[in-house]
Amino acid sequence: MRYLKVLALVILFFLSMVFFIQNTGDLSKEVTLSIELMQYKFMSQPLPYYLLILTAFAVGAIFCLLYFMGDKIRLSGQLRNCRTRMANLEQEVNSLRNLPLDEGNYPSAEESEEKA
């Protein structure tokens, strides 16, 4: 499975390099980003398209990393709680196994005495 992941990453890298090489002229064009909020107007310096694409990819990767780290922390907390509960239940089962058996404490023993 690990080899398939590496192969997929190599193919993705290869395709992205081909994309950038074939579109160098178009991706080198500059764009100025602007936003107007009420009376304020913000404008960026002229930026090439490829920088915007790479920045968007990096920001998306960071957000995915943060999301999955939070999910891993949450799941590891749940796993810890389940393991603690399982250990407590195993301890309870072991303590119940070590109890002496009395015929009078069980309903099935009373039924068998009545039949006899």
Rosetta blueprint (number, residue, H / E / L):
1 M L
2 R H
3 Y H
4 L H
5 K H
6 V H
7 L H
8 A H
9 L H
10 V H
11 I H
12 L H
13 F H
14 F H
15 L H
16 S H
17 M H
18 V H
19 F H
20 F H
21 I H
22 Q H
23 N L
24 T H
25 G H
26 D H
27 L H
28 S L
29 K L
30 E E
31 V E
32 T L
33 L L
34 S E
35 I E
36 E E
37 L E
38 M L
39 Q L
40 Y E
41 K E
42 F E
43 M E
44 S L
45 Q L
46 P L
47 L E
48 P E
49 Y H
50 Y H
51 L H
52 L H
53 I H
54 L H
55 T H
56 A H
57 F H
58 A H
59 V H
60 G H
61 A H
62 I H
63 F H
64 C H
65 L H
66 L H
67 Y H
68 F H
69 M H
70 G H
71 D H
72 K H
73 I H
74 R H
75 L H
76 S H
77 G H
78 Q H
79 L H
80 R H
81 N H
82 C H
83 R H
84 T H
85 R H
86 M H
87 A H
88 N H
89 L H
90 E H
91 Q H
92 E H
93 V H
94 N H
95 S H
96 L H
97 R H
98 N L
99 L L
100 P L
101 L L
102 D L
103 E H
104 G H
105 N H
106 Y L
107 P H
108 S H
109 A H
110 E H
111 E H
112 S H
113 E H
114 E H
115 K H
116 A L
